[in-house]
Amino acid sequence: MMKKNLALLFALIGWFAVVAQYVLMIENRTENILETSIRFFSFFTILTNILVALYFTLTFFFNAQPQRRFNKPGFITAITIYISIVGLVYQVALRHIWKPTGLQFVVNELLHSLIPILVIGFWYLYEHSKSVKYASIAKWMIYPMVYLVYTLIRGNQSGYYPYPFVDVNSLGLAKVFINSGILISVFFTISLCFVWLGKNYGKNS
């Protein structure tokens, strides 16, 4: 029952943060609604927080069905890694360049700080950590790799890059490739850490 209640609470927080961020972007847009919407869904932060909200929504409604894919060992570990990267990159590389206020500040902290912490706590409590395999890391890397390729292709076509460290217009392609390599290495390292922590200090039920 506790798991289901937490899933509902976290799902509500997640959906509120995502929807509120979309409304704020629409209200403050400099492009038309279609382009603004495309840019909204071009942020790894937004896509990952939607993934988090979907996971908790499905967990709330279908937690009693262990055969569901999202209840299998490793699924919440992957999501936890993704949202941890969201939080880490923001705190290290982005926080100092943007100072939101009002509702935007609240939403920003939900997306980049609170939700990552909540997901990590949920992972610790409910993941079958000792059953998660190191071999799964290769599959987990597909999402960020596809995102990176999409971002570079669309950025080349539209001139818009959602994050400064992948902005080819400002940094040049060589520097962006270096930054991308660093991010991929961080993904891989954090994935290793989560699997290792789960196997050595996590729970199996």
Summary of the structure (lengths in Angstrom):
residues: 205
radius of gyration: 17.5
end to end distance: 14.4
largest distance: 51.7
contacts: 609
relative contact order: 0.13
helix: 81%
strand: 0%
